[in-house]
Amino acid sequence: MKGIILQLTDSLQLGGAEHLLMDLVVGLKEHNFYPIVCSIDNGPLAFELENRGVEVIVISKKRSKDISLVWRLCQLVQKRDVGLIHSHFPVSDIYGWIVSKICRIPQVITVHGDIFSDKNLFLSFVFRDTNRIVTVSHDLKRKLLAFCPHVNNVQVVHNGIRVEDVRNQLIDKVYAKNRVNLKANDFTIGSIGGLRKVKGYEFLLEAIAIARKAFPNVKLVLVGNGPQRSLLQEKAEKLGISDIVIFVGWRKDIPQLLSAFDLYVCSSLKEGVSISLLEAMAASKPVIATNVGGNPEVVEDGKTGLLVPPKDPQKIAEAVSKLLDNENKQLEMGRAGLERVKEKFSISKTVREYKEVYLEVLHKGRS
């Protein structure tokens, strides 16, 4: 069996899917696979991967549709005796599919989010003809089958995280709050993600403005950067809450920031399986999440957190108030969330399931 797996990705930016890729390839090395990460675009995650002993190759596109990229990928596959291509994100899925056909090796595709639209119609052909498709949630599997009804090679592998890595980096809550200029008695709500429209932060800001009326010591910390940052800052000004909303930008010290939070909110309009949501639960934080995508597969409503409708500031504010009023419920949900992540969403479980996918696909390729 060829143990070299080419992990083909569109980018190496600091997103949840890219972090999953990093944890996956590090875990695969412990299972006698040799993963090579090949990215069509460079990014800061390349340095992180190399620090963890992972080989990284950046093979940039020269134009939007670059046929030479196929040739360069084929050369890489043949030179390194790659046994399987595992692609992430639509552009890589298409290039990976072409290369897998030319080089006669199997391909596994992971669908990390809702990419099912008319502009991606060619993907439906790729999906029908690839060896295996993995979706990170049952919700995405249902959407994929609606987009491409005749596909019969789909399975779900939930995202996972390194729970103990999160736990080992937690720090004292008061100290953590001081690091972001918060007081010990500030009720701190946090959210982590790119500042993009799909994250629903405009509705979270409106919810905080509502909650503040009853709880004047509430604060919101937004971790991440993105195209909506200035718009969100302007909205906070208009809502009169700029003094209680802290934009900290991208940060690498996520567990330390989670230590400062009393509550975590995922306000997304669409979601696969949020790595940040899993990390918050691993840090024993009660969570509020919109009832979209994979969120209901992660959050047990009323047990590990609360589910709310998307785009509904009033319902988010009510959920915040419900937990603000009940410290025992916060602690209870935090403990239950930690146990759920340990049981269902550990990276070791994710790696084992991908290993089984690879072995099955490689075995079928030989038979």
VENVEN-V166236 format. One record per backbone hydrogen bond with DSSP energy under -0.5 kcal/mol. CO is the residue of the C=O (numbers start at 0). NH is the residue of the N-H. If there is no record, write none. Layout:
BEGIN
co,nh
CO,NH
CO,NH
END
This chain:
BEGIN
co,nh
0,2
2,4
2,33
3,5
3,82
3,83
4,6
4,35
5,7
5,85
6,8
6,37
7,87
8,39
11,44
12,14
14,18
15,19
16,20
17,21
18,22
19,23
20,24
21,25
22,26
23,27
24,28
25,29
26,29
27,30
27,32
28,31
32,34
33,4
34,54
35,6
35,37
36,38
36,56
37,8
38,58
39,60
42,45
43,46
43,47
44,48
45,49
46,50
47,51
48,51
48,53
49,52
54,36
56,38
56,58
63,65
64,66
65,68
65,69
66,69
66,70
67,71
68,72
69,73
70,74
71,75
72,76
73,77
74,78
75,79
76,81
82,105
83,5
83,85
84,86
84,107
85,7
86,109
87,9
88,92
89,93
90,94
91,95
92,96
93,97
94,98
95,99
96,100
97,101
98,102
99,103
99,104
105,84
106,130
106,131
107,86
108,110
108,133
109,88
109,111
110,135
112,114
114,116
116,119
117,120
119,122
119,123
120,123
120,124
121,124
121,125
122,126
123,127
124,128
125,128
125,129
131,108
132,154
133,110
134,156
135,158
136,140
137,141
138,142
139,143
140,144
141,145
142,146
143,147
147,150
152,132
154,134
160,162
160,346
161,165
162,166
163,167
164,168
165,168
166,169
171,175
172,176
173,177
174,178
175,179
176,179
176,181
177,180
182,185
185,187
186,188
186,218
187,261
187,262
188,220
189,264
190,222
193,195
194,227
195,198
196,199
197,268
197,269
199,202
199,203
200,204
201,205
202,206
203,207
204,208
205,209
206,210
207,211
208,212
209,212
209,213
210,213
210,214
214,217
216,186
218,188
219,221
219,245
220,190
220,222
221,223
221,247
221,248
222,192
223,248
224,194
225,228
227,231
228,232
229,233
230,234
231,235
232,236
233,237
234,238
235,239
235,240
235,241
236,239
240,243
240,244
243,219
243,245
244,246
245,221
245,247
248,223
251,253
252,256
253,257
254,258
255,259
256,259
256,260
257,260
261,285
262,189
263,287
264,266
265,289
270,293
271,293
273,277
274,278
275,279
276,280
277,281
278,282
279,284
280,283
285,263
286,305
287,265
288,307
289,291
291,294
293,296
293,297
294,297
294,298
297,299
298,300
299,302
299,303
299,304
303,286
304,301
305,288
307,290
308,311
311,315
312,316
313,317
314,318
315,319
316,320
317,321
318,322
319,323
320,324
322,325
325,329
326,330
327,331
328,332
329,333
330,334
331,335
332,336
333,337
334,338
335,339
336,340
337,341
338,342
339,343
340,344
344,160
345,349
346,350
347,351
348,352
349,353
350,354
351,355
352,356
353,357
354,358
355,359
356,360
357,361
358,362
359,363
360,364
361,365
362,366
END
